[in-house]
Amino acid sequence: MGKRHPNLPAWQWRAYPGNHQHPTNLVLHLIAVPLFIVAFLLIVSGVFGLNFVNFAIGVIGVIAALGLQRHGHSLETQASEPFSDRKDALSRLLVEQFLTFPRFFLSGGWWRAWRERHRRH
């Protein structure tokens, strides 16, 4: 069984700015997180609407979004904590996409990291 984070959103929020500083990673997240959200909604729509095309496009979109984010994270000097198992990966990915990154962006964290990018990279 993997690591348990009793308050996953708070735990993820504390580490988030340190794991999201590289300019390329910032831009990739700006593209990939909305892609993930739309793709996820297409999967849900495909399942409940019995629409295979929506489902398939959604799966491709989720895979693309996660691939972009994985590449972005590989550029960071401060690596994210590795996933301990599938449940840990799924819960952390969903919280990041639907809560932590939108909060990071809307709170101004993304802009602060973008403005400071020249000092670090």
MDTraj code that builds the backbone (N, CA, C; nanometers):
import mdtraj as md
import numpy as np

residues = "MET GLY LYS ARG HIS PRO ASN LEU PRO ALA TRP GLN TRP ARG ALA TYR PRO GLY ASN HIS GLN HIS PRO THR ASN LEU VAL LEU HIS LEU ILE ALA VAL PRO LEU PHE ILE VAL ALA PHE LEU LEU ILE VAL SER GLY VAL PHE GLY LEU ASN PHE VAL ASN PHE ALA ILE GLY VAL ILE GLY VAL ILE ALA ALA LEU GLY LEU GLN ARG HIS GLY HIS SER LEU GLU THR GLN ALA SER GLU PRO PHE SER ASP ARG LYS ASP ALA LEU SER ARG LEU LEU VAL GLU GLN PHE LEU THR PHE PRO ARG PHE PHE LEU SER GLY GLY TRP TRP ARG ALA TRP ARG GLU ARG HIS ARG ARG HIS".split()
xyz = np.array([
    [0.0848, -0.1184, 0.0000],
    [0.0000, 0.0000, 0.0000],
    [0.0888, 0.1241, 0.0000],
    [0.0487, 0.2252, -0.0731],
    [0.1294, 0.3448, -0.0907],
    [0.1151, 0.4435, 0.0234],
    [0.1876, 0.5511, 0.0096],
    [0.1810, 0.6576, 0.1089],
    [0.0404, 0.7157, 0.1129],
    [-0.0007, 0.7514, 0.2338],
    [-0.1313, 0.8140, 0.2497],
    [-0.1094, 0.9599, 0.2853],
    [-0.1806, 1.0453, 0.2197],
    [-0.1775, 1.1871, 0.2505],
    [-0.3162, 1.2214, 0.3030],
    [-0.3292, 1.2345, 0.4366],
    [-0.4617, 1.2563, 0.4939],
    [-0.5333, 1.3771, 0.4333],
    [-0.4583, 1.4818, 0.4022],
    [-0.5192, 1.5984, 0.3386],
    [-0.4419, 1.6228, 0.2093],
    [-0.4749, 1.5442, 0.1087],
    [-0.4018, 1.5488, -0.0183],
    [-0.3972, 1.6888, -0.0791],
    [-0.5086, 1.7620, -0.0872],
    [-0.4995, 1.8965, -0.1463],
    [-0.4000, 1.9878, -0.0731],
    [-0.3999, 1.9850, 0.0596],
    [-0.3076, 2.0702, 0.1360],
    [-0.1639, 2.0243, 0.1159],
    [-0.1406, 1.8943, 0.1183],
    [-0.0058, 1.8404, 0.0978],
    [0.0458, 1.8789, -0.0414],
    [-0.0383, 1.8613, -0.1418],
    [0.0030, 1.8912, -0.2779],
    [0.0275, 2.0411, -0.2945],
    [-0.0553, 2.1236, -0.2353],
    [-0.0428, 2.2687, -0.2466],
    [0.0904, 2.3173, -0.1887],
    [0.1342, 2.2596, -0.0772],
    [0.2592, 2.3027, -0.0134],
    [0.3791, 2.2824, -0.1060],
    [0.3826, 2.1719, -0.1782],
    [0.4978, 2.1404, -0.2637],
    [0.4852, 2.1982, -0.4043],
    [0.3674, 2.2391, -0.4418],
    [0.3389, 2.2739, -0.5815],
    [0.4276, 2.3834, -0.6400],
    [0.4438, 2.4976, -0.5744],
    [0.5280, 2.6026, -0.6348],
    [0.6715, 2.5553, -0.6605],
    [0.7262, 2.4751, -0.5722],
    [0.8630, 2.4258, -0.5902],
    [0.8778, 2.3296, -0.7060],
    [0.7699, 2.2603, -0.7407],
    [0.7722, 2.1629, -0.8512],
    [0.7273, 2.2233, -0.9828],
    [0.6954, 2.3529, -0.9823],
    [0.6433, 2.4193, -1.1022],
    [0.7107, 2.5547, -1.1182],
    [0.8380, 2.5499, -1.1606],
    [0.9167, 2.6708, -1.1776],
    [0.9753, 2.6849, -1.3171],
    [1.0016, 2.5740, -1.3819],
    [1.0646, 2.5795, -1.5144],
    [0.9671, 2.6409, -1.6148],
    [1.0131, 2.7372, -1.6963],
    [0.9213, 2.8041, -1.7888],
    [0.8497, 2.7093, -1.8847],
    [0.9196, 2.6097, -1.9345],
    [0.8545, 2.5152, -2.0265],
    [0.7463, 2.4364, -1.9541],
    [0.7745, 2.3957, -1.8317],
    [0.6747, 2.3225, -1.7534],
    [0.5528, 2.4103, -1.7273],
    [0.5751, 2.5376, -1.6984],
    [0.4626, 2.6288, -1.6749],
    [0.3735, 2.6393, -1.7980],
    [0.4349, 2.6540, -1.9147],
    [0.3570, 2.6650, -2.0391],
    [0.2869, 2.5336, -2.0698],
    [0.3575, 2.4218, -2.0518],
    [0.2951, 2.2920, -2.0795],
    [0.1741, 2.2689, -1.9900],
    [0.1823, 2.3081, -1.8638],
    [0.0678, 2.2919, -1.7746],
    [-0.0490, 2.3813, -1.8161],
    [-0.0174, 2.4994, -1.8669],
    [-0.1218, 2.5908, -1.9123],
    [-0.2011, 2.5299, -2.0280],
    [-0.1362, 2.4463, -2.1069],
    [-0.2012, 2.3774, -2.2192],
    [-0.2614, 2.2447, -2.1733],
    [-0.1824, 2.1684, -2.0980],
    [-0.2183, 2.0302, -2.0673],
    [-0.3311, 2.0156, -1.9659],
    [-0.3375, 2.1029, -1.8668],
    [-0.4429, 2.0861, -1.7657],
    [-0.5818, 2.1107, -1.8260],
    [-0.6022, 2.2195, -1.9011],
    [-0.7340, 2.2331, -1.9659],
    [-0.7633, 2.1173, -2.0631],
    [-0.6612, 2.0714, -2.1337],
    [-0.6790, 1.9554, -2.2225],
    [-0.7253, 1.8347, -2.1422],
    [-0.6617, 1.8098, -2.0280],
    [-0.6995, 1.6970, -1.9435],
    [-0.8453, 1.7096, -1.8994],
    [-0.8837, 1.8287, -1.8542],
    [-1.0203, 1.8489, -1.8036],
    [-1.1232, 1.8234, -1.9139],
    [-1.1003, 1.8802, -2.0317],
    [-1.1930, 1.8594, -2.1439],
    [-1.1956, 1.7118, -2.1839],
    [-1.0784, 1.6508, -2.1905],
    [-1.0710, 1.5095, -2.2291],
    [-1.1413, 1.4206, -2.1265],
    [-1.1227, 1.4499, -1.9991],
    [-1.1890, 1.3740, -1.8936],
    [-1.3411, 1.3848, -1.9073],
    [-1.3877, 1.5070, -1.9345],
    [-1.5318, 1.5264, -1.9533],
    [-1.5826, 1.4526, -2.0775],
    [-1.4995, 1.4436, -2.1814],
    [-1.5375, 1.3651, -2.2994],
    [-1.5494, 1.2168, -2.2653],
    [-1.4586, 1.1682, -2.1812],
    [-1.4666, 1.0276, -2.1384],
    [-1.5978, 1.0038, -2.0638],
    [-1.6280, 1.0909, -1.9691],
    [-1.7527, 1.0773, -1.8916],
    [-1.8729, 1.0842, -1.9849],
    [-1.8717, 1.1804, -2.0758],
    [-1.9806, 1.1942, -2.1734],
    [-1.9921, 1.0691, -2.2602],
    [-1.8786, 1.0181, -2.3004],
    [-1.8781, 0.8974, -2.3834],
    [-1.9348, 0.7768, -2.3113],
    [-1.9005, 0.7647, -2.1840],
    [-1.9498, 0.6505, -2.1054],
    [-2.1003, 0.6637, -2.0832],
    [-2.1443, 0.7785, -2.0347],
    [-2.2857, 0.7937, -2.0019],
    [-2.3741, 0.8098, -2.1247],
    [-2.3176, 0.8639, -2.2327],
    [-2.3936, 0.8807, -2.3555],
    [-2.3747, 0.7654, -2.4525],
    [-2.2985, 0.6643, -2.4085],
    [-2.2665, 0.5492, -2.4930],
    [-2.2129, 0.5946, -2.6297],
    [-2.1235, 0.6918, -2.6252],
    [-2.0650, 0.7469, -2.7462],
    [-1.9171, 0.7093, -2.7509],
    [-1.8847, 0.6096, -2.8334],
    [-1.7484, 0.5587, -2.8391],
    [-1.6500, 0.6637, -2.8891],
    [-1.6919, 0.7474, -2.9833],
    [-1.6012, 0.8496, -3.0386],
    [-1.5588, 0.9478, -2.9287],
    [-1.6549, 0.9983, -2.8516],
    [-1.6200, 1.0884, -2.7411],
    [-1.5265, 1.0201, -2.6423],
    [-1.5585, 0.8958, -2.6105],
    [-1.4760, 0.8201, -2.5172],
    [-1.3331, 0.8065, -2.5701],
    [-1.3192, 0.7671, -2.6961],
    [-1.1864, 0.7464, -2.7554],
    [-1.1068, 0.8765, -2.7630],
    [-1.1717, 0.9838, -2.8057],
    [-1.1028, 1.1131, -2.8125],
    [-1.0614, 1.1575, -2.6721],
    [-1.1481, 1.1332, -2.5755],
    [-1.1152, 1.1667, -2.4371],
    [-0.9940, 1.0905, -2.3864],
    [-0.9883, 0.9618, -2.4141],
    [-0.8736, 0.8812, -2.3706],
    [-0.7450, 0.9338, -2.4344],
    [-0.7494, 0.9618, -2.5634],
    [-0.6316, 1.0157, -2.6327],
    [-0.5914, 1.1500, -2.5711],
    [-0.6899, 1.2347, -2.5420],
    [-0.6617, 1.3648, -2.4814],
    [-0.5984, 1.3533, -2.3438],
    [-0.6496, 1.2630, -2.2606],
    [-0.5930, 1.2428, -2.1267],
    [-0.4490, 1.1939, -2.1378],
    [-0.4250, 1.0985, -2.2267],
    [-0.2888, 1.0466, -2.2440],
    [-0.1951, 1.1580, -2.2916],
    [-0.2405, 1.2387, -2.3869],
    [-0.1585, 1.3498, -2.4369],
    [-0.1306, 1.4509, -2.3256],
    [-0.2331, 1.4865, -2.2493],
    [-0.2170, 1.5844, -2.1412],
    [-0.1180, 1.5347, -2.0366],
    [-0.1304, 1.4083, -1.9989],
    [-0.0389, 1.3539, -1.8983],
    [0.1030, 1.3433, -1.9530],
    [0.1154, 1.3116, -2.0813],
    [0.2482, 1.3065, -2.1437],
    [0.3150, 1.4434, -2.1439],
    [0.2392, 1.5473, -2.1768],
    [0.2937, 1.6832, -2.1747],
    [0.3385, 1.7217, -2.0335],
    [0.2556, 1.6902, -1.9360],
    [0.2904, 1.7243, -1.7986],
    [0.4106, 1.6441, -1.7489],
    [0.4169, 1.5190, -1.7881],
    [0.5315, 1.4363, -1.7477],
    [0.6612, 1.4954, -1.8029],
    [0.6572, 1.5380, -1.9294],
    [0.7753, 1.5999, -1.9881],
    [0.8104, 1.7284, -1.9128],
    [0.7096, 1.8103, -1.8844],
    [0.7337, 1.9339, -1.8103],
    [0.7956, 1.9088, -1.6744],
    [0.7445, 1.8099, -1.6025],
    [0.7980, 1.7770, -1.4705],
    [0.9414, 1.7262, -1.4789],
    [0.9770, 1.6621, -1.5893],
    [1.1140, 1.6110, -1.6029],
    [1.2160, 1.7241, -1.6143],
    [1.1718, 1.8446, -1.6454],
    [1.2604, 1.9601, -1.6589],
    [1.2858, 2.0308, -1.5261],
    [1.2073, 1.9993, -1.4261],
    [1.2179, 2.0673, -1.2971],
    [1.3397, 2.0199, -1.2180],
    [1.4047, 2.1132, -1.1500],
    [1.5172, 2.0753, -1.0643],
    [1.4676, 2.0084, -0.9367],
    [1.3514, 2.0490, -0.8882],
    [1.2905, 1.9854, -0.7709],
    [1.1841, 1.8885, -0.8207],
    [1.2156, 1.7618, -0.8153],
    [1.1240, 1.6592, -0.8671],
    [1.0048, 1.6407, -0.7733],
    [0.8936, 1.6018, -0.8322],
    [0.7761, 1.5660, -0.7530],
    [0.8029, 1.4331, -0.6843],
    [0.7348, 1.4123, -0.5729],
    [0.7458, 1.2834, -0.5043],
    [0.6921, 1.1747, -0.5971],
    [0.7668, 1.0659, -0.6143],
    [0.7182, 0.9584, -0.7029],
    [0.5872, 0.8985, -0.6507],
    [0.5075, 0.8470, -0.7437],
    [0.3844, 0.7789, -0.7047],
    [0.4214, 0.6479, -0.6378],
    [0.3459, 0.6121, -0.5348],
    [0.3754, 0.4875, -0.4647],
    [0.2975, 0.3692, -0.5225],
    [0.1826, 0.3957, -0.5810],
    [0.1036, 0.2893, -0.6423],
    [-0.0029, 0.3540, -0.7315],
    [-0.0870, 0.2732, -0.7933],
    [-0.1888, 0.3266, -0.8848],
    [-0.2888, 0.4185, -0.8163],
    [-0.3302, 0.3790, -0.6971],
    [-0.4282, 0.4610, -0.6242],
    [-0.3685, 0.5982, -0.5917],
    [-0.2432, 0.6002, -0.5487],
    [-0.1742, 0.7253, -0.5194],
    [-0.1642, 0.8097, -0.6469],
    [-0.1269, 0.7477, -0.7567],
    [-0.1137, 0.8194, -0.8846],
    [-0.2481, 0.8786, -0.9269],
    [-0.3517, 0.7985, -0.9240],
    [-0.4840, 0.8443, -0.9677],
    [-0.5343, 0.9595, -0.8814],
    [-0.5252, 0.9442, -0.7507],
    [-0.5772, 1.0501, -0.6628],
    [-0.4956, 1.1778, -0.6778],
    [-0.3642, 1.1675, -0.6833],
    [-0.2814, 1.2874, -0.6969],
    [-0.3016, 1.3551, -0.8321],
    [-0.3141, 1.2767, -0.9391],
    [-0.3353, 1.3346, -1.0717],
    [-0.4692, 1.4078, -1.0794],
    [-0.5732, 1.3465, -1.0273],
    [-0.7048, 1.4104, -1.0325],
    [-0.7097, 1.5373, -0.9482],
    [-0.6496, 1.5340, -0.8300],
    [-0.6479, 1.6537, -0.7450],
    [-0.5674, 1.7643, -0.8129],
    [-0.4551, 1.7280, -0.8754],
    [-0.3753, 1.8309, -0.9435],
    [-0.4532, 1.8951, -1.0581],
    [-0.5184, 1.8144, -1.1396],
    [-0.5863, 1.8660, -1.2582],
    [-0.7070, 1.9518, -1.2233],
    [-0.7868, 1.9040, -1.1289],
    [-0.9138, 1.9700, -1.1010],
    [-0.9083, 2.0717, -0.9873],
    [-0.8042, 2.0671, -0.9052],
    [-0.8004, 2.1562, -0.7901],
    [-0.6696, 2.2346, -0.7809],
    [-0.5569, 2.1646, -0.7727],
    [-0.4314, 2.2321, -0.7400],
    [-0.3824, 2.3245, -0.8505],
    [-0.3779, 2.2775, -0.9760],
    [-0.3314, 2.3672, -1.0810],
    [-0.4279, 2.4846, -1.1021],
    [-0.5593, 2.4616, -1.1097],
    [-0.6473, 2.5781, -1.1218],
    [-0.6286, 2.6775, -1.0067],
    [-0.6106, 2.6276, -0.8855],
    [-0.5864, 2.7148, -0.7701],
    [-0.4528, 2.7884, -0.7862],
    [-0.3495, 2.7179, -0.8321],
    [-0.2168, 2.7773, -0.8549],
    [-0.2280, 2.8906, -0.9567],
    [-0.3026, 2.8667, -1.0626],
    [-0.3181, 2.9678, -1.1668],
    [-0.4005, 3.0863, -1.1167],
    [-0.5170, 3.0581, -1.0594],
    [-0.6087, 3.1644, -1.0179],
    [-0.5578, 3.2456, -0.8988],
    [-0.4713, 3.1861, -0.8181],
    [-0.4174, 3.2574, -0.7011],
    [-0.2992, 3.3466, -0.7379],
    [-0.2533, 3.3380, -0.8626],
    [-0.1383, 3.4175, -0.9043],
    [-0.0065, 3.3440, -0.8943],
    [-0.0085, 3.2208, -0.8446],
    [0.1151, 3.1428, -0.8322],
    [0.1831, 3.1178, -0.9651],
    [0.1017, 3.0905, -1.0673],
    [0.1584, 3.0667, -1.2008],
    [0.2293, 3.1927, -1.2491],
    [0.1673, 3.3087, -1.2322],
    [0.2264, 3.4355, -1.2790],
    [0.3532, 3.4689, -1.2017],
    [0.3534, 3.4427, -1.0703],
    [0.4748, 3.4672, -0.9911],
    [0.5884, 3.3803, -1.0418],
    [0.5598, 3.2533, -1.0648],
    [0.6630, 3.1616, -1.1152],
    [0.7104, 3.2064, -1.2533],
    [0.6191, 3.2515, -1.3373],
    [0.6551, 3.2972, -1.4716],
    [0.7456, 3.4201, -1.4650],
    [0.7111, 3.5149, -1.3785],
    [0.7929, 3.6367, -1.3659],
    [0.9328, 3.6060, -1.3129],
    [0.9449, 3.5043, -1.2288],
    [1.0742, 3.4698, -1.1679],
    [1.1541, 3.3699, -1.2496],
    [1.1038, 3.3276, -1.3630],
    [1.1675, 3.2214, -1.4404],
    [1.3101, 3.2551, -1.4816],
    [1.3404, 3.3809, -1.5080],
    [1.4746, 3.4194, -1.5532],
    [1.5769, 3.4080, -1.4421],
    [1.5332, 3.4183, -1.3198],
    [1.6264, 3.4079, -1.2057],
    [1.6721, 3.2657, -1.1822],
    [1.5909, 3.1706, -1.2230],
    [1.6229, 3.0305, -1.1939],
    [1.6713, 2.9541, -1.3157],
    [1.6312, 2.9954, -1.4368],
    [1.6596, 2.9126, -1.5556],
    [1.7231, 2.9941, -1.6635],
])
top = md.Topology()
chain = top.add_chain()
for i, resn in enumerate(residues, 1):
    res = top.add_residue(resn, chain, resSeq=i)
    for name in ("N", "CA", "C"):
        top.add_atom(name, md.element.get_by_symbol(name[0]), res)
traj = md.Trajectory(xyz[None], top)
